[in-house]
Each structure stands twice: as structure tokens, then as C-alpha cells.
Amino acid sequence: MQKPSAKQYILAAIRRQYAERVPTTVLIGPYCAKLVGHSIRELLTDAQKSADGPAYLWIH
């Protein structure tokens, strides 16, 4: 059995279907990107920048 892709997780959440995990980046990604000064695209495609947003929330 193949693991669902990130896109499939997002589509399942939008369609209110069951998925074994919740794509939280969709929910807090734009907020975190704004906090740390990255674009949403940067936050979603760069692992380090993706970690910067939640880390900022945790510290502050």
C-alpha cells in the first residue's frame, strides 16, 4: 500500500474525508509565514523555513 501524497491529504481534509493525519500546514501555514517573513510558497517548499514558523510560535 502506497502512502498518500500531501495533495491527497489536503484534498481529503477539504472534502471532509477520513485521513490518518491532519494537514496542519494548510491551517497555520499562512499565519506562520507572515510571522517569520517568508512567502507561503517558501514555507511549503523549504523544510527549514517550514520549521521556522512553528518554532517562532513556540518561543514567543
N, C-alpha and C positions, 0 to 999 in steps of 0.2 A: 504494500500500500504506500502510495506516494504522499508526502507531506503537502498540505495545501500551500499555495503561494500567498504572499502578503496581499495581493489583489483579491484573492478568493476570500481571505479573512475579512477584508474591508467590505466586499460585496455581501457577505453573509450578515455582517452587522447592519448594513443599510437595509437589507431585506428582512431583518429580524429573524434570522435563521440561527440554528444552533452552530456553534463553533467551539472547539476545545480551549480557545483563548480569545481574549478581547483585544482588538487593535487600539490600544490606548493612545498611540501616537496621533491618530486621527482626532482624538478628542482634545488632547492638550498640546499637540504639535504647534499650531499657530501661536498659541499663547507663549509657549517656551521660546519659540523662535524670536518673537518680539522682545522678550525679556533679555536675551543674550545678544541681540543684534544680528542674527542670521536670517537669511531668507528661508521660507518653508522648504523650498527645493534643497537648499544646503542641509537643512536639518534632517530631511528624509533620505538623503543620498550619502551623507558623510557620517560615519559611525561616531567619530569624536565629537562632532558638532551636535549630533543627536543626544549624546550623553551630557553635553554642557547644559542643556535646558533643565532637565530634571535635577541635575546636581546643583544648579543655581537655586531652584526651588527648595531643595533640601537644606542648603546652607543659610539662605535668607529666610 
